[in-house]
Amino acid sequence: MVIDRRITQGTRGRTGMRWCERIWTILATCKKQKRNVFEFIHESVIANWSKQKYPSLIC
């Protein structure tokens, strides 16, 4: 989080802060699990649009 704040100068609101927390968690978890980040985010967006169950980051 600290690195993100330094690079991006932080966010202006709670929503932006939550988004950053979530995306950094996704990036770190996918890297640790050797999963493709783009595929995970793509599956999540498709699930949201089609009102389906979201993919899990928990193994």
N, C-alpha and C positions, 0 to 999 in steps of 0.2 A: 504494500500500500504506500509506503513512504516513497519508494522509487517512482511510482505512478504519479504521486502528488508533485514530485520535483520535475518530472518530465512534462506533465500536462498542466501544471499550475493548479491542480485540484479541480473540484467541481463547485458549482454555486449552490447546490441544493441537496437535500436528502436523497432524492430519486437518483441523481447522478452518482452520489457516493455509493448507493446500493448497487447500481449497475456496475461500477468499477469493482466493487467487492466480489460480485458474482462472476464477472468475466475473468478476473484474476484467479478465482477459485477454479473455474472451468479450465483455464490454461494450465495451471499447476497440476490439477488432478489428471487431466488427459495426458500430460507429459509423463507423469509418474506411472500411469497405466499403459503407456505407449499406444494411446489412442489418437486418432486424427481429430484435431480440434474443429476443423472446418466441417467434417462430417457430423460431429456431435451437435454443433450449433445448427447446421442445416436440418438435421432430424428434429431438433427441438422446435424450430420455426414451423416446419411442416406439421408437426404434432399440434402445435398451437392453432394454426390455421384450420386444421381439419378436426379440431376438438377431440383429439386422441390423447392417449396416455403419453406423458413426456418420457424420453429416455433417461435412464438412471446413471449417475456417476458412481454409484456404489457397486462394487464388484460382487 
